[in-house]
Amino acid sequence: MSNALDIVQLRTFVAIAECGGFGRAAAALHLSQSTVSQHVRGLERGLDQTLVVREGRRARFTAAGEALLTESRRILAVHDEALARLDASHAGTITVGASETAAEQILPQMLTRLSRAYADRLVQFRLERSTQLTDAVAKGIIDLAVVLDTGNAVPGTEVGALPLRWFAAPGWTPPPAAEPVPLVAYVEPCGMRQRALQGLGTLGRRVEITAESGNVEGVIAAARAGLGIAVLPSAGVAPHGLDVRRDLPELGVVHVRVLARRGLEPGLESAALDALRAFFAARSRTSQRTASDAFMPRP
């Protein structure tokens, strides 16, 4: 047995369990699937035990694998908390996290406001899924996080909401009623995926998940390729290469929340909240003008 466990390999091992397989873990960690397999083999060599058994496309943890999974989570929690406490540059750096679907549309204004207000400090950001960001803020690894709440009681301060829209490639047409509707979506767990399934269910339509991804780029790329429809939050601009579909059920909104780590200076949190509230206020005014123009008589 090896005298040491590799932190990177342990993080990959936990990701396999949390994401539901090698492929999904690879997408979440931005690694190749072969690298994920190599990490598992490295752990198995070091411990001289079989940890994961492949069963077709699925992966099953052995008893030894389940035991390592429990220990891995403990080790990673202590490791990450220690790094946060020992990071000498932490006091001079503002770390902001955002879910991928929120980052492109609403994060730039917040980062600009923070950079101006704290010009003597480095502002850096991380892109993760909302569940991962919530955990990172709780551990003090991230100062602030902008997350999406689809109804799962996410903590934090609500700053606005974004409507959920259906998107598809130009020219995409729904299949006949007897055939399933192709859907591209985030891997589970995902509230937007569940909303999409429920919405199509109200039409009495069967659904087939034709592609799934651990990141927003993968979802958009699959929809752009015509593999199916996708559900994403929208701040008014459709992703490049996709059109909004308004012939499908309304899906409501996702709430945008800001999380702040314990002990964060109040001024920093206030600056972030003010920037995001200004963003949503401007968006609301734009929406109201657009609606008003639609009812104005034409010359």
C-alpha positions, 0 to 999 in steps of 0.5 A, a space after each residue: 500500500 502507498 504511504 500517500 493519497 493524491 489530492 487531485 486523484 481523490 477530488 476526481 474520485 469524489 466527482 465520479 460519485 457526485 456526477 454519476 460516472 466517469 464521463 460526467 466527472 470529466 466534464 465537470 472537472 474539465 478533464 479528459 475521460 482517460 485522465 479520470 480513469 488514470 486517476 482511479 487506476 492510480 488510487 487502486 495501485 496505491 491502495 492495492 484494491 479494486 475501487 470501481 467496477 465498470 458495468 456497461 456505461 455505469 460505474 459501481 463502487 466496491 466496498 473498498 471504493 465506498 470506504 475511500 469515498 467517505 475518507 476522501 470527502 473528509 480529507 478534501 474538506 480539511 484540505 480546502 479549509 486549511 488552504 483558505 486559512 493559510 492563503 497569505 494572499 487571501 486578504 488582498 484578493 476578492 474571489 467571486 464565483 458565479 454559475 456559468 449560466 449567470 456569468 456571461 450575462 450579469 457577472 461583468 457589471 458586478 466585477 467592474 463595480 468591485 474592481 473600481 471600488 477596490 482598485 488596490 485589490 485583485 478581483 478574480 472569479 471562478 465558474 462552477 455549478 450553484 451547488 458547488 459554489 454554495 459549498 465553497 462559500 460556506 467553507 470560506 474558499 470564495 468571498 462572494 457567489 452569484 447563484 441561481 435558485 430554481 426552487 431549492 431553497 438556496 440561501 443568500 440575498 435575492 437580487 433579481 430573477 431571470 426568465 427561463 426560455 426555450 432555445 433551439 437551432 434556427 429552423 428546428 421544428 418539434 417532432 410529431 406528437 407520437 414521437 418524443 421531444 428531444 431535449 438537451 440539458 445539464 446533467 443531474 441534479 439540475 432544476 432547469 432540467 426538471 422544469 423542462 420535463 414538467 413543462 413538456 409533460 403538461 403537453 402530454 409529450 414524451 421526452 428523450 434526453 438526446 444530449 447532456 453536459 456538465 457545463 453551459 457551453 456543452 448544452 448550447 453546442 448540442 442545441 446549436 447542432 440541432 440535437 434538441 431544445 434547451 432551457 436556459 435563463 435569459 437576460 434578453 439576448 439569445 446565445 449565438 446560433 440559437 433562437 427563442 422558442 415561444 411555442 412551448 409552455 412558460 417555465 417561470 423564472 429562476 431567482 438570482 441570489 448572492 452568497 457571502 462568506 462568513 466574516 466578509 467585510 460589509 462594504 464588499 457585500 454591499 457593493 456586489 448587491 448594489 451592482 446586481 440590483 442596478 443590473 436588474 433595475 436597468 433590465 426591468 426598465 428596458 423590458 417596460 419600454 419594449 412592452 410600451 413600444 409594442 402597444 404604440 400606434 404606428 405612423 
